């Protein structure tokens, strides 16, 4: 069933050179399209490299640096509640 422009493969199948070239061209085009980052990705990379001024101004420091007294009070309260919860659990008050 091989025609004039076809090659015969190792198993006896006919391989159309036109179809093979068409598939290779299609695969190459797909790879090129997939590798192209496009305008959305390049805009994203640009924003990462040079952030807008509004993002730089709105940055706040860590809670411990902004208000260390409140930070330690909050941490102490959380730890005290954890201790009370564990004591209640060990004493059998909480299941």
C-alpha positions in Angstrom: 0.0 0.0 0.0 3.0 2.2 -0.2 2.8 5.0 -2.7 5.6 6.5 -4.7 6.8 9.1 -2.1 6.6 6.8 0.8 9.3 4.8 2.6 8.8 1.3 4.1 9.5 1.1 7.8 11.2 -1.9 9.6 7.9 -3.7 10.2 6.6 -3.2 6.7 4.5 -0.1 7.5 4.6 2.7 4.9 5.8 6.0 6.2 4.6 9.1 4.3 7.4 11.6 4.2 4.9 14.5 3.8 3.0 13.4 6.9 6.3 13.0 8.8 7.5 16.4 7.9 4.1 17.9 8.7 4.2 16.3 12.2 7.7 17.5 12.8 6.8 21.1 11.8 3.7 21.0 14.0 5.8 19.7 17.0 8.4 22.3 16.4 5.8 25.1 16.4 4.3 23.7 19.6 7.6 23.7 21.3 8.3 27.3 20.2 4.9 28.4 21.4 5.3 26.7 24.8 8.8 28.2 25.3 7.6 31.7 24.5 6.8 33.4 27.8 4.4 35.9 26.2 3.4 39.4 27.4 1.8 38.3 30.6 4.9 36.4 31.9 7.3 39.2 30.8 5.1 41.7 32.6 5.2 39.5 35.7 9.0 39.2 35.6 9.3 43.0 35.1 7.1 43.6 38.2 9.4 41.3 40.2 12.5 43.1 39.1 11.2 46.6 39.7 8.3 46.7 42.2 5.9 49.6 42.2 6.5 52.4 44.7 3.1 51.7 46.5 4.4 48.2 47.5 7.6 49.6 48.9 5.8 52.2 51.0 3.2 49.9 52.5 5.7 47.5 54.1 5.4 47.3 57.8 8.0 45.8 60.1 7.6 42.7 62.2 5.2 42.9 65.2 8.1 42.4 67.6 9.9 45.5 66.2 6.8 47.7 66.0 5.5 47.0 69.5 7.7 44.7 71.5 5.7 45.0 74.7 2.4 44.0 73.1 4.3 41.1 71.3 5.6 39.6 74.5 2.2 40.1 76.2 0.4 38.3 73.4 3.0 35.5 73.3 2.7 35.1 77.1 -1.1 35.0 77.0 -1.0 32.3 74.2 1.5 30.2 76.2 -0.5 30.6 79.4 -3.6 29.4 77.6 -1.7 26.4 76.3 -0.4 25.5 79.7 -4.0 25.7 81.2 -5.3 23.5 78.4 -2.6 20.9 79.0 -3.1 20.9 82.7 -6.9 20.5 82.3 -6.3 17.6 79.8 -3.9 15.9 82.2 -6.2 16.2 85.2 -9.0 14.7 83.2 -11.3 17.7 83.1 -11.1 17.8 79.3 -11.6 14.3 77.7 
